Amino acid sequence: MPYDRLRRRLTESGSPTVTTLPDGSVDHFCTVAEDDAESPETRDAFGREILGDRSSFSFAVEATEPGGQAVNAAKQLHALGGSVTCYGHLDAPVFESLPFDTVSMGAPAVVYVFGFSDRDVMFVEAADVAEWTLAEVRRVADLPDVFGGDAVCCSNWDSVAGLESAFHRLSDADVPRIPFVFDPGDIVGCEPDEIGALLDAMAALQDAFDVVYSANRQEVRATAAPLSGPFDHDLARLAAIRAETGITAAVMHARDEAAAVTSDDRLRVSNYSVERPVRHTGGGDRFTGGLGHALACGWDWDVALACGNACAVSYVESGSTGGPNEIAAFLEERPPVDS
């Protein structure tokens, strides 16, 4: 069982060196505040309120935290014992509390997260990032320092302009071949030519790195939509993405399972269920951090998927980022799942 092996691995994982990039956000966690009526509990209920007769809503900010996909993944990597540096858009006081190394490349986005029992809703004031380029990276660090560790975790293709060009330029960079875990962010709704550009950029990046494309179920289906189908299941979609790009692996993370297609295997690892989630937003980023840590340590693929699952579910259930002891205790308390 991969979760049994994961518990053993967590006690001996060491401290791999991992870079995360390129975003950052100031996250305000909010609730809809109603004095004379019950607050909506679900996204659907909130949507009905918005489409109804009301024209204004009050809300309360319950907490403000440093966020963004790169920052959240770095939190998980650090918690697992990794030596992490986050290169992001971190020009705000809230990022000063982070317990790992950071290098700021500009102003962060501002995000208002409204938590509901089923899923969260986010309203984003995007950062003014004209384009993320390798020239900007070289302004703050040497490329071997950024890309010369044990793994890279990169996120947010959909909102950070310039990643396409940067991936192509990195294809002939003089850097070691290491895992490059890439979560595109919310690409659902992108046009076919935009998805094509993403696939082409990953294919180019594979020339320099072992690219691992990691997306949720909806994003995987959006990525595979322009490719030759039809597809009977999501493993077939992952296989098509990998075949189109030649990347090392295509991974899907979902509430019920994680799945991967590599050059010689197709794997599924069932996930633990959460009855009373504390946080929805950020769970996928903890999966990225757990997966990146496992690959940086050279763990088997099924254990790597289990690590991503456990980190994500532990965070969603508790609202806090678990380290090796917390993740091991979380697994010890749960009945076995079929994998």
N, C-alpha and C positions, 0 to 999 in steps of 0.2 A: 504494500500500500504506500503510495507516495507521501501521504501525510505522516505515516510512521517514520519514514526515512527523513522527512523534513524536520521532525522534532530532533532527531539525532544530529542532523546537519546544522541546526541553529546553534548548537553548543560549540561548534568548531569552525564557524564560517570565516573567522579572521576579519580583516579590515581592508576590503578592496577599495581602490581609488576610482571614483566615478564622477563624471561631469554631468550636470543637468543644464539645460538651456531651452528656449531663449526668453521666456515671458516673465511676468510678474503682475500681481494685482493686489490691491487693498480690498479685502473681502469683508463686507458688512453683512452679518447674519441677522435677518429681520423676521418679525412676525407682523401680520396684519392686526392692528389694534382697533378694537371696536368697543365703545363704552356701553352702548345700548343694545347690542346684538351679539350673537355668537360668531366668533371668527371662523371662516371657512377652514375645514380640516383637510381637504384634498385639492389637488390642482383643478379637477373638474368643477368642484364647487366654486373655487375662486374664478374660474373662467365664466361660469354662469353669472356670477356677481358682476363681472366686468361687462358682460353683454346685456345685463339688465338695465334698469332705469337709473342706477347710481352713476354719478360722474366723478366722485372723488372718494379716496380711501386714506385712512390714517395708518401709519406703521411705526413700529418701534425697533430700533437697532439694539439687539441683545448682546452682540459681541462684534469686535473688529479684530481681524487676524491677517497676518501676511499670507498671501495665497498666490494662485497661478499654478498651472500644471507643473512647470519646472520646479517651483518652490515646494509644492506638495510632494512630488516624487523625491526631492532632496530630503524632506523631513523623514520620509520612510527609510531611505537609504542610510541616513545618519542614525536613526533609531536602531537599525539592524547592525550598527557598528562600522559602517563604511566611512572612508575618508572622502568627503564630498565637497565639491565646489560648485556653486550655482552661478552661472553667468546669465543674468536676466535684467529686466527693467525694474529696478529696485530703489529708485530715488524717492524714498518716503521713510519717515521715522519708524514705522511699524516693522520694517525689515531689520532694524538694528538688534532686535531680540533673538534673531535666528542663531542657533548654536553651532552652525557650520560656516565655512568660508563662503563669502559672496563677492561677486564683482558686478557692479551695476553698469548698465549700458544705456540708461535713460529712465524716463518716467513710467510708472506702472499704470495699468488700467484700474478702474474703480468698479467694483462689482457689488450689487445688492442681491443677496441670496434669501429668498423667501422659502422657508421650510414647510412642507406639507407631509401628511402621513404616507402618501404614495411616492411622490417625487418632488424635487425642488423646482422652483422657477428662478431664473437669474436675469437681472437687468444689468447691462454692461455699458459703462462709459469707457470706450476703448481708448487706449493710450495712443498718443500721436507718434507712432512708429512709421516713419516714411519708408524705410526698407532695412531689413536686417541683413548685413553683408559681412563677408569675411574680412573686409577692410575694417569694419567696426570692431570685429573680434580682435584683429591685430593691433588695434588702437589700445586695447586694455590688456592683452596677453599674447604670448607667442603661441602659434598653433600647436606645436608639440606639447605645450603645457595644458592646453585645453583638451586635446584629443589623444593624449599619449598615456592615459591611465589604463584601467582594466575594463571599462565600459563607458558608454555615453547614453544618456537618456534625453531625447529631444521631443518636444511637444508643440502643439498648437499651430499646425500648418494653416488652419482656416483663418487665423486672425493676425499672424505675424508675416507681413509682406517680406519677400526676399528669400525665403527658405528654398524655393525652387532653384534660383540662381546659385545659392550657396551650396546646395547639394551637388549641382553639376561641377562647380569649382572644386569641391572637396574630392571629386572622383580621382584626381591625379595628385592629391596632396601627399607629401612625404610623412605619413603617420603610420603607426602600427595597426595591423588588422585586429580589431577588437569588436565585441558586440556593440551595435548601435541600435538601441531600442527606440522606435519611432511611433509615437501616438499622435495621429493627425488632428485630434480634437473634433469638433462638431462639423463634419463635412457633409452631413445629410442635407440634401437640397442643392448641392453643387452641380453645375452643368457638366455634361459628359467631357467637354474639352478640358475643364478644370481637373476632373479626375484623371484624364489622360496625362496631363502635365505632372500630376502627383506620381503616377506610375512610372513615367519616364525619369523623373528625378530620383526615385528610389533605385531604378535600374542603374543609373549613373553612380549613385552613392555606393552601390554594391562593389564597384571596382576598388574601393578603398577600405570598406568596412564589411563586417558580417551584419547585414541589415536585418532587423527583426521588426516587422510591421505589427503593431499591437493596437487593436481597435475594438470598440464594443460591437454588439450584434448589428445594430442599425448602421453603424459606420462601415462594417465589413460588407453589408449588403449594398450600400451606396457605392463602395469601391468596386465591387464586382459587377454592378449593373451594366456598365458599358462593354463588358467582356462577353465572349461567346458562351451562351447558356443553352437551354435553361439549366438551373441548378436544383438538384433534389434536396440538398441540405447545406448547412453552413460549412462543413468540411470541404465540400466541393468548391464552394466560393473561395475559401482560403487557398485551396490547391490551384485554382485559376489565377488568383492574385500572384502567388509565388511563381507559377509558370510564366506569366506575362512579364515579370520583372527580373526573374533569376535571383531573387533575394534568398537569404539563408533560411528564413522562416516567416510564415504569416500566422499571427496569433489572434484569437478572439477571446475577450473576457465578457462574461455575462453574469446575471444573478445566479443562474443555475449551474453554470459550468465554465471552464476555460478549455480552449481547444487550440491545437497547433498543427500545422503541416510543415515538415522539414523536407530535406532532400530524400530521406529514406524512411519516414514514419508519419503516421497520422495519429494524433493523440487527443483524448478527451479526459479531463479530470473534473469530476463533479464538485460542486461547491456546497458550502453550508448555507442553510437558510437563516434569515434574520426576521424574527417575528415583530420586534419593536425597534426599528431603526432610530438612532439618534441623529445621524448625519447621512444624507445621500451624497451631496456634493463633495468631491475629493476621494471617493472610494476608488474610482478608476485610476487616479494618480497614485494611490497606494499600491494598486496592482502593478503599475509601471515600476514603482520603486522596488517592490518585492521581486518582480521578474528580473529587473536589471541587476539587483544584488546577486541573485542566484546564478545568472549567466556570467557575471563578473567573477564569481567563485568557481565556475566550471561545473556546476551541478547538472545532473541529467535533466532532460526536458520535462519529464513528468513531475519531478520534484520542483523544478522552476515554476511550472504552472500552479502547483499546490502552494508554493510560497506566495505567488501573486494573489491567489484566491484568499489565503489566510490573512494576509495583510489587509486586503480590501474589506473582508467581512468583519474582521476585528475592529477596524476603524468605523465602519457603518454602524455596528452595534454599540460601540462605546463612545464614539466621538473623539477618541484619542489615538495617536499613532503608536502602535506597539513595537517594542523591541524584542529581542530573542526570548527573554523570559516570559513576557506577556503573550507572545504568539504561541509559545510552547504550552503555557497554561491554558490558553484559549482552546487549543487542540485537545489537550488532555481532558477538558471538561465536556467535550462534544462526543456524541456517539459516532462510530465510523460511518463514512459515506461511501457509497459504491462509486468506484472510479473506472 
